[in-house]
């Protein structure tokens, strides 16, 4: 039985490649704090996470570099599985 593909070498390599680009968050346009790693990155809303332009739940490919985007942890979580429209990022907002 195969393990979690997010723990695999190909996924970790894709994350490292995307991180190395140093791009701003594709959702809000803000700068990402790439200095955060390990536990600090897991706790910070402004740390890097790998997001997928086409959500995995909507048929997006986990390992396709063309589907990979840099995002803040907070923006990625708020966006959920909503798709972008016409190539433009979804401006995530949360209703309280």
PyMOL CGO cylinders between C-alpha atoms (Angstrom):
from pymol import cmd
from pymol.cgo import CYLINDER

trace = [
    CYLINDER, 0.00, 0.00, 0.00, 1.37, 3.41, -0.98, 0.3, 1, 1, 1, 1, 1, 1,
    CYLINDER, 1.37, 3.41, -0.98, 1.96, 6.06, 1.67, 0.3, 1, 1, 1, 1, 1, 1,
    CYLINDER, 1.96, 6.06, 1.67, 0.92, 9.68, 1.65, 0.3, 1, 1, 1, 1, 1, 1,
    CYLINDER, 0.92, 9.68, 1.65, 2.24, 11.26, -1.59, 0.3, 1, 1, 1, 1, 1, 1,
    CYLINDER, 2.24, 11.26, -1.59, 2.86, 14.54, 0.29, 0.3, 1, 1, 1, 1, 1, 1,
    CYLINDER, 2.86, 14.54, 0.29, 5.58, 12.74, 2.22, 0.3, 1, 1, 1, 1, 1, 1,
    CYLINDER, 5.58, 12.74, 2.22, 7.26, 11.53, -0.97, 0.3, 1, 1, 1, 1, 1, 1,
    CYLINDER, 7.26, 11.53, -0.97, 10.47, 12.72, -2.54, 0.3, 1, 1, 1, 1, 1, 1,
    CYLINDER, 10.47, 12.72, -2.54, 8.77, 14.18, -5.64, 0.3, 1, 1, 1, 1, 1, 1,
    CYLINDER, 8.77, 14.18, -5.64, 6.41, 16.35, -3.56, 0.3, 1, 1, 1, 1, 1, 1,
    CYLINDER, 6.41, 16.35, -3.56, 9.21, 17.57, -1.29, 0.3, 1, 1, 1, 1, 1, 1,
    CYLINDER, 9.21, 17.57, -1.29, 11.29, 18.42, -4.39, 0.3, 1, 1, 1, 1, 1, 1,
    CYLINDER, 11.29, 18.42, -4.39, 8.36, 20.38, -5.89, 0.3, 1, 1, 1, 1, 1, 1,
    CYLINDER, 8.36, 20.38, -5.89, 7.96, 22.32, -2.61, 0.3, 1, 1, 1, 1, 1, 1,
    CYLINDER, 7.96, 22.32, -2.61, 11.70, 23.12, -2.54, 0.3, 1, 1, 1, 1, 1, 1,
    CYLINDER, 11.70, 23.12, -2.54, 11.65, 24.27, -6.18, 0.3, 1, 1, 1, 1, 1, 1,
    CYLINDER, 11.65, 24.27, -6.18, 8.64, 26.52, -5.59, 0.3, 1, 1, 1, 1, 1, 1,
    CYLINDER, 8.64, 26.52, -5.59, 10.14, 27.92, -2.37, 0.3, 1, 1, 1, 1, 1, 1,
    CYLINDER, 10.14, 27.92, -2.37, 13.41, 28.70, -4.19, 0.3, 1, 1, 1, 1, 1, 1,
    CYLINDER, 13.41, 28.70, -4.19, 11.54, 31.00, -6.59, 0.3, 1, 1, 1, 1, 1, 1,
    CYLINDER, 11.54, 31.00, -6.59, 10.85, 33.40, -3.68, 0.3, 1, 1, 1, 1, 1, 1,
    CYLINDER, 10.85, 33.40, -3.68, 7.56, 34.53, -5.19, 0.3, 1, 1, 1, 1, 1, 1,
    CYLINDER, 7.56, 34.53, -5.19, 4.90, 36.56, -3.36, 0.3, 1, 1, 1, 1, 1, 1,
    CYLINDER, 4.90, 36.56, -3.36, 1.63, 34.94, -2.31, 0.3, 1, 1, 1, 1, 1, 1,
    CYLINDER, 1.63, 34.94, -2.31, -0.38, 34.28, -5.45, 0.3, 1, 1, 1, 1, 1, 1,
    CYLINDER, -0.38, 34.28, -5.45, -3.65, 34.88, -3.58, 0.3, 1, 1, 1, 1, 1, 1,
    CYLINDER, -3.65, 34.88, -3.58, -3.07, 38.20, -1.80, 0.3, 1, 1, 1, 1, 1, 1,
    CYLINDER, -3.07, 38.20, -1.80, 0.15, 39.39, -3.46, 0.3, 1, 1, 1, 1, 1, 1,
    CYLINDER, 0.15, 39.39, -3.46, 1.90, 39.88, -0.11, 0.3, 1, 1, 1, 1, 1, 1,
    CYLINDER, 1.90, 39.88, -0.11, 5.47, 38.92, 0.65, 0.3, 1, 1, 1, 1, 1, 1,
    CYLINDER, 5.47, 38.92, 0.65, 5.95, 35.44, 2.13, 0.3, 1, 1, 1, 1, 1, 1,
    CYLINDER, 5.95, 35.44, 2.13, 8.36, 34.96, 5.05, 0.3, 1, 1, 1, 1, 1, 1,
    CYLINDER, 8.36, 34.96, 5.05, 10.59, 32.29, 3.52, 0.3, 1, 1, 1, 1, 1, 1,
    CYLINDER, 10.59, 32.29, 3.52, 12.92, 32.39, 6.52, 0.3, 1, 1, 1, 1, 1, 1,
    CYLINDER, 12.92, 32.39, 6.52, 10.36, 30.42, 8.54, 0.3, 1, 1, 1, 1, 1, 1,
    CYLINDER, 10.36, 30.42, 8.54, 11.00, 26.68, 8.51, 0.3, 1, 1, 1, 1, 1, 1,
    CYLINDER, 11.00, 26.68, 8.51, 10.13, 23.67, 10.64, 0.3, 1, 1, 1, 1, 1, 1,
    CYLINDER, 10.13, 23.67, 10.64, 7.88, 24.24, 13.64, 0.3, 1, 1, 1, 1, 1, 1,
    CYLINDER, 7.88, 24.24, 13.64, 7.89, 28.04, 13.25, 0.3, 1, 1, 1, 1, 1, 1,
    CYLINDER, 7.89, 28.04, 13.25, 6.54, 27.68, 9.70, 0.3, 1, 1, 1, 1, 1, 1,
    CYLINDER, 6.54, 27.68, 9.70, 3.76, 25.39, 10.92, 0.3, 1, 1, 1, 1, 1, 1,
    CYLINDER, 3.76, 25.39, 10.92, 2.66, 28.03, 13.42, 0.3, 1, 1, 1, 1, 1, 1,
    CYLINDER, 2.66, 28.03, 13.42, 2.92, 31.20, 11.31, 0.3, 1, 1, 1, 1, 1, 1,
    CYLINDER, 2.92, 31.20, 11.31, 0.12, 32.47, 9.09, 0.3, 1, 1, 1, 1, 1, 1,
    CYLINDER, 0.12, 32.47, 9.09, 2.70, 34.21, 6.88, 0.3, 1, 1, 1, 1, 1, 1,
    CYLINDER, 2.70, 34.21, 6.88, 4.90, 31.20, 6.15, 0.3, 1, 1, 1, 1, 1, 1,
    CYLINDER, 4.90, 31.20, 6.15, 5.22, 29.52, 2.74, 0.3, 1, 1, 1, 1, 1, 1,
    CYLINDER, 5.22, 29.52, 2.74, 2.87, 26.73, 1.73, 0.3, 1, 1, 1, 1, 1, 1,
    CYLINDER, 2.87, 26.73, 1.73, 2.53, 25.05, -1.63, 0.3, 1, 1, 1, 1, 1, 1,
    CYLINDER, 2.53, 25.05, -1.63, -0.91, 25.76, -3.05, 0.3, 1, 1, 1, 1, 1, 1,
    CYLINDER, -0.91, 25.76, -3.05, -2.46, 24.28, -6.17, 0.3, 1, 1, 1, 1, 1, 1,
    CYLINDER, -2.46, 24.28, -6.17, -4.12, 26.55, -8.76, 0.3, 1, 1, 1, 1, 1, 1,
    CYLINDER, -4.12, 26.55, -8.76, -6.53, 23.73, -9.62, 0.3, 1, 1, 1, 1, 1, 1,
    CYLINDER, -6.53, 23.73, -9.62, -7.52, 22.24, -6.25, 0.3, 1, 1, 1, 1, 1, 1,
    CYLINDER, -7.52, 22.24, -6.25, -6.77, 18.56, -5.81, 0.3, 1, 1, 1, 1, 1, 1,
    CYLINDER, -6.77, 18.56, -5.81, -10.42, 17.89, -4.94, 0.3, 1, 1, 1, 1, 1, 1,
    CYLINDER, -10.42, 17.89, -4.94, -11.36, 19.33, -8.33, 0.3, 1, 1, 1, 1, 1, 1,
    CYLINDER, -11.36, 19.33, -8.33, -8.95, 17.25, -10.38, 0.3, 1, 1, 1, 1, 1, 1,
    CYLINDER, -8.95, 17.25, -10.38, -5.71, 19.17, -9.91, 0.3, 1, 1, 1, 1, 1, 1,
    CYLINDER, -5.71, 19.17, -9.91, -2.43, 17.27, -10.04, 0.3, 1, 1, 1, 1, 1, 1,
    CYLINDER, -2.43, 17.27, -10.04, -0.47, 17.15, -6.78, 0.3, 1, 1, 1, 1, 1, 1,
    CYLINDER, -0.47, 17.15, -6.78, 2.91, 16.87, -8.52, 0.3, 1, 1, 1, 1, 1, 1,
    CYLINDER, 2.91, 16.87, -8.52, 2.44, 19.06, -11.60, 0.3, 1, 1, 1, 1, 1, 1,
    CYLINDER, 2.44, 19.06, -11.60, 4.77, 22.10, -11.42, 0.3, 1, 1, 1, 1, 1, 1,
    CYLINDER, 4.77, 22.10, -11.42, 2.34, 24.03, -13.65, 0.3, 1, 1, 1, 1, 1, 1,
    CYLINDER, 2.34, 24.03, -13.65, -0.29, 23.63, -10.92, 0.3, 1, 1, 1, 1, 1, 1,
    CYLINDER, -0.29, 23.63, -10.92, 2.02, 24.72, -8.06, 0.3, 1, 1, 1, 1, 1, 1,
    CYLINDER, 2.02, 24.72, -8.06, 1.75, 28.18, -6.50, 0.3, 1, 1, 1, 1, 1, 1,
    CYLINDER, 1.75, 28.18, -6.50, 3.39, 29.92, -3.54, 0.3, 1, 1, 1, 1, 1, 1,
    CYLINDER, 3.39, 29.92, -3.54, 0.96, 31.07, -0.85, 0.3, 1, 1, 1, 1, 1, 1,
    CYLINDER, 0.96, 31.07, -0.85, 0.79, 32.18, 2.76, 0.3, 1, 1, 1, 1, 1, 1,
    CYLINDER, 0.79, 32.18, 2.76, -0.45, 29.44, 5.06, 0.3, 1, 1, 1, 1, 1, 1,
    CYLINDER, -0.45, 29.44, 5.06, -3.36, 31.71, 6.03, 0.3, 1, 1, 1, 1, 1, 1,
    CYLINDER, -3.36, 31.71, 6.03, -4.38, 32.51, 2.44, 0.3, 1, 1, 1, 1, 1, 1,
    CYLINDER, -4.38, 32.51, 2.44, -4.12, 28.88, 1.37, 0.3, 1, 1, 1, 1, 1, 1,
    CYLINDER, -4.12, 28.88, 1.37, -6.34, 27.75, 4.25, 0.3, 1, 1, 1, 1, 1, 1,
    CYLINDER, -6.34, 27.75, 4.25, -8.91, 30.51, 3.68, 0.3, 1, 1, 1, 1, 1, 1,
    CYLINDER, -8.91, 30.51, 3.68, -9.13, 29.73, -0.05, 0.3, 1, 1, 1, 1, 1, 1,
    CYLINDER, -9.13, 29.73, -0.05, -9.98, 26.10, 0.60, 0.3, 1, 1, 1, 1, 1, 1,
    CYLINDER, -9.98, 26.10, 0.60, -10.82, 24.24, -2.60, 0.3, 1, 1, 1, 1, 1, 1,
    CYLINDER, -10.82, 24.24, -2.60, -12.19, 27.18, -4.58, 0.3, 1, 1, 1, 1, 1, 1,
    CYLINDER, -12.19, 27.18, -4.58, -10.77, 27.49, -8.08, 0.3, 1, 1, 1, 1, 1, 1,
    CYLINDER, -10.77, 27.49, -8.08, -9.41, 30.63, -9.65, 0.3, 1, 1, 1, 1, 1, 1,
    CYLINDER, -9.41, 30.63, -9.65, -11.35, 32.32, -12.42, 0.3, 1, 1, 1, 1, 1, 1,
    CYLINDER, -11.35, 32.32, -12.42, -9.86, 33.17, -15.83, 0.3, 1, 1, 1, 1, 1, 1,
    CYLINDER, -9.86, 33.17, -15.83, -6.32, 32.69, -14.54, 0.3, 1, 1, 1, 1, 1, 1,
    CYLINDER, -6.32, 32.69, -14.54, -6.75, 35.22, -11.78, 0.3, 1, 1, 1, 1, 1, 1,
    CYLINDER, -6.75, 35.22, -11.78, -6.25, 34.27, -8.14, 0.3, 1, 1, 1, 1, 1, 1,
    CYLINDER, -6.25, 34.27, -8.14, -9.24, 34.01, -5.85, 0.3, 1, 1, 1, 1, 1, 1,
    CYLINDER, -9.24, 34.01, -5.85, -9.23, 36.78, -3.29, 0.3, 1, 1, 1, 1, 1, 1,
    CYLINDER, -9.23, 36.78, -3.29, -9.96, 34.76, -0.20, 0.3, 1, 1, 1, 1, 1, 1,
    CYLINDER, -9.96, 34.76, -0.20, -12.11, 36.29, 2.48, 0.3, 1, 1, 1, 1, 1, 1,
    CYLINDER, -12.11, 36.29, 2.48, -13.66, 34.70, 5.48, 0.3, 1, 1, 1, 1, 1, 1,
    CYLINDER, -13.66, 34.70, 5.48, -17.15, 35.45, 6.72, 0.3, 1, 1, 1, 1, 1, 1,
    CYLINDER, -17.15, 35.45, 6.72, -17.44, 35.41, 10.47, 0.3, 1, 1, 1, 1, 1, 1,
]
cmd.load_cgo(trace, "trace")
